[in-house]
Amino acid sequence: MGLFLDLLRHRVGGLVTLSNLASDIEISPKTAKSWLQVLERMYLVFAVAPYTRSLPRAVLKPPKVYFFDNGDVIGDEGPRFENLVATSLLKRLHFLEDRDGYRYELRYIRDKEGREVDFAIVKEGEIEELIEVKYSDETISRSLSYYAERLNPPKATQIVANIKRPYDKSRIKVTDPISYFHGNIDKLQ
């Protein structure tokens, strides 16, 4: 299982196809699936499934896997930052579920053309917010713009780790993680 866990560490933020992982370490896909379930039950990792409702060109894709402990992520700053945002979003959604009683889900969006948005916050089956995560690129993601226009969620945000100056453009807020999470905490109270 150690090799399996190491492979997951290198795939943070990417799609995780269990059959590919299984063949890499010469185990059955069924074993890979059960190992992933064990890691989830141990709160080492969590999976983010794709959002496909009302997307005609959506692709049924495998999940993305993130680690609860950001120290477990191997790689450059981009995947580490995305993992940090994923865990922060998941914790926020768990809090909102407990406080308000609504069902929240953390999903991602990807279609056949390869347009992808890192996260979609879904409340009671409806998209509340689209979130794209970038380490240093301040230009608005084309995929985020496309889906913000197409799905018309109440909020669309691009979180950038190394941003010089936050800004809003075409209904999309481009901000740093501190402002994003601090601003959302203030709104929760």
N, C-alpha and C positions, 0 to 999 in steps of 0.2 A: 504494500500500500504506500510505502515511502516514495517509490518512483512515480506512482500515480499522483500523489500530492505535489511532488516536484514539477510534474508536467502542468498541473493546474496553476502553480505559482507563476509559470512563464506565460500563461494564457489569460491573465487578468484583463478584463475589458474586451476580450475577443470571444467569438462564438466557440463553444466547447462541444465538439461532436464526439460523443462517447465511443462510437465505433472506431474512430481514428485514434483516440487515446488508447483504447484497448489493443489495437493492432501494434501500436508503438511499443507497448510493454508485454505483448504476447499473452493477453488474458482475453476472456470472452466479453463481449459487450454487456452481457447480463451481469457479470462480475463488476465491470466498471460502473454500471448503474447502481448496483448495491453499495459499492464503496462510496460513491458520491452521496448516496442517501445516509450512510453512516457518518460521513464528514459533516453533513448538514445537521444531523441529530446531535452531533457533538459540538455544534456551534463553532466549527472551524471555518466553514464556508456557507454561502447562501447563493442560490441561483436566481437570476432575473430572467423571466420568460418573455418571449416576444408578445407584443400587442398586435392582434390581427383583426379585431372587429372593425368593420366598416372600412377596411383598406382593400380595395379590389385587387391591387397588385402586390399585396403582402405575400411573403414567403413564410411557410412554416419552417422556422429556423430553430436550431438548438438553443439552449439557454446560454447566458453569459454567467460566469462564476466569479464571485468576489470573496475575499477573506474578511472575517470580522476583525482580525488583527492586521493592521496595515504593515506591520513589521514582517509579515509572512510573504509579502509581495516581492518578487524578484524582477528586476528590470529597471528601465530608466524612470524618470520623474513622471512621465505621462500616465502610464498605467498605475503607478502608486497614487497619483493625485485622483484619478478616476475612481480607484478603490476607496479612497478616503471620502470622496463625495457620495459614493454608493452607500457606505456604511452610515454616514450622517443622514442621508435621505431615509434609509430603512428605519433607523431609530426614530426619526421624526414621525414617520407614518405609523409606527407602532404606538407612539405616544398619542397621536390623533385618534387612532382606533380606540384606545383605552379611554381617552377623555370624552370623545364625542359619540362613539358607538357606530360610526360608519365603517364600511369595509374599504380599506385602501390597499392598493397593489402598486408595486414598483415594477415597471415593465420597460422594454426598449422597443424601438420601431425600426424595421428594416424591410425594404421592398425588393422586387426583382431587379430593379435598376441599380441597386446598391446604395440607395439613399438610406442613411441611418441616423437616428437620433438616440443618444446614449440612454436617456431615461424618459419615461412617461409616467407621471403620477396619475393613477386611476382611482377615482372615488366612486363607489357604487356603480362600476362599469363604465363611467364617463371620464374622459381625459380632463384633468384639472390643469395640468401643466406639462410642457415639454421642456426638457433640460439637456443641453449639450455641454460637454465638459472639454475644456482645452487647457493645456498647460501654459502656452504663451501666445497663441494666435488670437488676436483681438478682432479679426474680421469675422463677421457673422457667418456661420456655417450655412452653405447652400441648402443642405438637407433640413436644417432647423427652419430656415425661411420657407422652404417648400411646404413642410408639414404644418407650420404655424398658419400659413395661408389656407391650406387644404382642410385641416381639421378644426381650425378656429378655436383653439383652447382658450380659456380665460387668461392664461399666462404662458409666456414662452421666455426662457432664460438661457443665456450662455454664461457659464461660470468659467472664468479664466484665472488661473493661479497667479500669473505675473502680468497683471493688467496695469497700465499707467493711469488711466482715467476711465471709470465706468461711464456708460452712456446708454441711451435708449434710441432705437431706430426701428421704424416699421413694426411697432407693437412688440419688439423683442428687447429685453433688458440684457445688457452685457455688463457683468459685474464680477467682483472678486468674491471668494468664498466667505470671508468674514462678514461682509455686508449682506450677502445673500442669507446666510444662516442666522445672523444676528437680527436682520430685518424680519425674517419669518418667525423668530422666537417672540419678538415684540408683538406681532400680530396675533399670536396664539393666546396671549394673556387677556 
